[in-house]
Amino acid sequence: MRTLVMGVVNVTPDSFFDGGRYLETAAAIAHGEELIAAGADIVDVGGESTRPGALPVGLDEELRRVLPVVAALAPRCRVSIDTMKPQVAREAVAAGATLVNDVSCSLAPVAAAAGVGLALMHMHGTPATMQANPRYRDVVAEVASFLAAAAAAAHHEGVEEVYVDPGIGFGKTVAHNLALLAALPELVEAGEPVLVGVSRKQFIGRISARPGSDPLPPEERFEGSLASAVHAMVCGVAVVRVHDVAPTRDAALLVAAALGDGSPGAPRAEAAVPSGASA
C-alpha cells in the first residue's frame, strides 16, 4: 500500500505557514474540500497552533474552531483531530473524526474509549518551550524508545490503530531532525506504522538557504518539503502530513509504483499502473 497523504487544515490565527488563512469556518471547510479534491487520504483539523513558541488556546475557543469543520468534512474523507485536549478529542470524534493526532501523547484513553485511531508524537517540552536549547544524548535512540513505550501503553489501553511520529521540529535542532530522517528505516522496522510531518518546517529553510542569505521563509520551502516527504516514502512510512497535497500524492503514487517489488508500504507495480498505459 502506498504512503497515505494527510492534508493540513489549520483553523488558527498563528500557525507558522498558513495561520489566519482558514480561521473562519467557511474558509476552513472550503480548504478541506480543496485538499480532498486534490487527493488527501486524511484531513487533519487543528484549532490550536503547535508552532515553536505557541501559547495554549482555551477549550471553548478550540471547540468553536474545529467542530463545524470536522462535521462538514467527515462525510467526504477520513478526518483526524489535531489536539492535546481530551474534551476536544471526544467531541471531534462525536462529530465524525476517526483519528486523534496527539502531540501530547496523553490521549490514548480517549481514543480507546471511542474506538478510533491514534497518532502519537514525540515532543521535547511544550510548543511554548520546545525549541529552548533541546538536547539529547542520542536523539534517535531516545525518540525510538519513547515512541515504543507510548505505543505499547496505547495498545494496553485498548487502542488498535496506532501511528508513531518522531516529531520533526518539535524540540529538535537541524542536526536532530536530519538524524531522525536518516533513521526512518529503523523506526519503520520497529513495527508500528510511522507518520511523518516535515512540511514547510524551519529546518528546511535553513538547509535550503542561499549562500550568505537568511533561511528561506515558509512560502519558499516547498521543494525541500517534497524532497523530505519522498525520502520518508522511500523509507516506508505509512503517512506523510503535508500542506501541499496534490504534488505529494503524485509523488506517493510514483514512489509506490517504483518500489512495487515488495518494499515496505508499496503495492505491486502492475497494480499501480493502469492497464495499457505506456511510458
C-alpha positions in Angstrom: 0.0 0.0 0.0 1.3 3.4 -0.9 2.1 6.1 1.7 -1.0 7.9 2.7 -1.2 11.7 2.4 -2.6 13.7 5.3 -3.6 17.3 4.4 -3.5 20.1 7.0 -6.4 22.3 7.9 -5.2 24.8 10.5 -8.2 26.7 11.9 -5.8 29.0 13.7 -4.6 32.6 13.5 -1.0 31.8 14.3 0.2 28.6 12.6 3.7 29.1 11.1 2.7 28.7 7.5 -1.0 29.4 6.9 -2.1 30.9 10.2 -5.1 33.1 9.7 -5.9 31.9 6.2 -8.5 29.4 7.3 -9.6 30.8 10.7 -13.1 31.4 9.6 -15.3 28.3 9.5 -16.3 28.7 5.8 -12.7 29.2 4.7 -11.5 26.1 6.7 -14.2 23.9 5.2 -13.5 25.2 1.7 -9.8 24.5 2.2 -10.5 21.0 3.5 -12.7 20.3 0.4 -9.8 21.5 -1.8 -7.5 19.1 -0.1 -9.9 16.2 -0.6 -10.3 17.1 -4.2 -6.5 17.1 -4.5 -6.4 13.6 -3.3 -5.9 13.8 0.5 -6.5 10.4 2.2 -6.9 12.1 5.6 -7.6 15.7 6.5 -6.1 16.8 9.8 -8.1 19.6 11.5 -6.5 21.6 14.3 -7.6 24.6 16.3 -4.5 25.2 18.4 -1.1 26.1 16.8 1.8 23.9 17.9 4.5 26.1 16.2 7.5 26.9 18.3 6.5 29.4 21.0 2.8 29.0 20.5 0.6 29.5 23.5 -2.4 27.4 24.5 -5.9 28.1 23.3 -8.9 27.9 25.6 -11.2 24.9 25.4 -14.3 26.7 24.3 -12.4 28.6 21.6 -10.8 25.4 20.2 -14.1 23.6 20.1 -15.7 26.5 18.3 -13.0 26.5 15.7 -12.8 22.7 14.9 -16.2 21.1 15.5 -18.1 22.6 12.5 -15.1 21.9 10.2 -14.8 18.2 11.3 -18.6 17.7 10.9 -18.6 19.2 7.4 -15.6 17.2 6.1 -16.1 13.8 7.8 -18.8 12.6 5.4 -16.3 13.2 2.5 -13.0 12.0 3.8 -11.3 10.5 6.9 -10.8 13.3 9.4 -8.2 13.4 12.2 -8.4 15.9 15.1 -5.1 17.5 16.0 -5.5 18.4 19.7 -4.0 17.9 23.1 -7.3 18.3 25.0 -9.4 15.2 25.9 -12.7 17.1 25.6 -11.8 18.4 22.1 -10.9 14.9 21.0 -14.1 13.4 22.4 -16.4 16.0 20.8 -14.5 15.9 17.5 -14.9 12.1 17.4 -18.6 12.6 18.0 -18.6 15.0 15.1 -17.1 12.4 12.8 -13.3 12.3 13.3 -11.8 8.7 13.3 -8.2 9.5 14.2 -6.8 11.5 17.1 -3.5 13.3 16.2 -2.0 13.6 19.7 1.2 15.6 20.0 1.0 15.4 23.8 0.9 11.5 23.9 -1.8 11.8 26.6 -5.0 10.9 24.8 -4.8 7.1 24.5 -7.7 6.6 27.0 -9.9 8.9 24.9 -9.0 7.1 21.6 -9.5 3.7 23.3 -12.9 4.6 24.7 -14.1 6.0 21.4 -12.7 3.1 19.3 -10.7 5.4 17.0 -7.1 5.5 15.7 -4.3 7.4 17.5 -1.2 9.1 16.2 1.4 9.6 19.0 4.2 12.2 18.5 7.5 12.8 20.3 7.9 16.4 21.6 10.6 17.8 23.8 8.7 20.0 26.3 5.7 22.0 25.1 5.1 24.2 22.0 5.9 27.2 24.1 9.3 25.8 25.3 10.3 23.0 22.9 12.9 25.0 20.9 14.7 26.4 24.0 18.0 24.6 23.6 16.8 21.0 23.1 19.4 18.4 24.0 19.7 14.6 23.6 22.5 12.1 24.2 21.2 10.1 21.3 18.2 11.6 19.6 17.3 8.6 17.6 17.6 6.1 20.4 15.7 8.4 22.8 12.9 9.1 20.4 12.6 5.5 19.3 12.4 4.4 22.9 9.8 7.0 23.8 7.6 6.1 20.9 7.8 2.4 21.5 6.7 2.9 25.1 3.9 5.3 24.2 2.6 2.8 21.5 2.8 -0.1 23.9 0.8 1.9 26.5 -1.8 2.9 23.9 -2.3 -0.7 22.9 -2.6 -1.7 26.5 -5.3 0.9 26.9 -7.1 -0.8 24.0 -6.2 1.3 21.0 -5.9 -0.9 18.0 -4.8 1.5 15.3 -1.6 3.4 16.5 0.8 5.5 14.4 4.1 6.9 15.8 5.5 10.3 14.8 9.2 11.2 15.5 8.1 14.9 15.9 10.4 16.5 13.3 10.9 20.1 14.5 9.2 19.6 17.9 12.1 20.2 20.3 14.9 19.4 17.8 17.8 21.2 16.2 18.5 20.9 12.5 21.0 18.1 13.3 18.4 16.3 15.4 15.9 16.5 12.5 18.3 15.2 10.0 19.3 12.3 12.2 15.7 11.3 12.6 15.1 11.5 8.9 18.1 9.3 8.3 16.8 6.8 10.9 13.3 6.5 9.4 14.0 2.9 8.2 14.9 2.0 11.8 11.7 3.5 13.1 9.7 1.7 10.4 11.3 -1.6 11.2 10.3 -1.3 14.8 6.8 -2.3 13.7 4.3 0.5 14.3 3.2 2.5 11.2 5.1 5.7 11.1 3.6 9.2 10.4 6.0 12.0 9.5 5.3 15.7 9.3 8.1 17.8 7.7 6.0 20.2 5.5 7.4 23.7 5.3 9.3 23.4 8.6 12.1 25.7 9.7 15.0 23.3 9.3 14.2 23.1 5.6 14.5 26.8 5.3 17.9 26.7 7.0 19.2 23.9 4.9 17.9 25.4 1.6 19.2 29.0 2.4 21.1 30.6 -0.4 24.8 31.3 0.4 25.0 34.4 2.5 21.3 34.7 2.9 18.8 34.2 5.7 16.8 30.9 5.9 14.1 30.6 3.3 10.6 31.7 4.6 7.8 29.1 4.8 6.4 30.0 1.4 9.7 29.1 -0.3 10.2 25.7 1.3 8.0 23.6 -1.0 10.8 21.8 -2.8 12.6 20.8 0.4 9.3 19.7 1.8 8.5 17.5 -1.1 12.0 16.0 -1.1 11.7 15.2 2.6 8.3 13.6 2.0 9.7 11.5 -0.8 12.6 10.4 1.4 10.1 9.3 4.0 8.0 7.4 1.5 11.1 5.5 0.2 11.8 4.6 3.8 8.4 3.0 4.1 6.5 5.5 6.3 2.7 5.0 6.4 1.6 8.6 6.4 3.0 12.0 5.5 1.4 15.1 6.8 1.6 18.0 4.4 0.3 21.3 3.3 0.8 20.6 -0.5 -1.5 17.6 -1.1 -1.7 17.3 -4.9 2.1 17.1 -5.7 2.7 15.0 -2.6 0.1 12.5 -3.7 1.6 12.4 -7.2 5.0 11.7 -5.7 3.4 8.9 -3.5 1.9 7.2 -6.5 5.2 7.3 -8.3 7.2 6.0 -5.3 4.8 3.2 -4.8 5.0 2.2 -8.4 8.8 2.3 -8.4 9.0 0.3 -5.2 6.5 -2.3 -6.3 9.0 -5.0 -5.7 7.7 -5.7 -2.2 9.4 -2.8 -0.4 7.7 -1.6 2.8 4.4 0.1 2.2 4.4 -0.3 -1.6 1.9 -2.1 -3.8 3.0 -4.3 -6.7 4.0 -2.1 -9.6 1.5 -3.7 -12.0 -1.4 -2.8 -9.6 -0.3 0.8 -9.5 -0.2 1.4 -13.3 -3.4 1.5 -15.4 -3.7 -1.4 -17.9 -2.4 -0.5 -21.3 -0.6 2.6 -20.0 2.7 3.5 -21.8 5.8 5.3 -20.6 
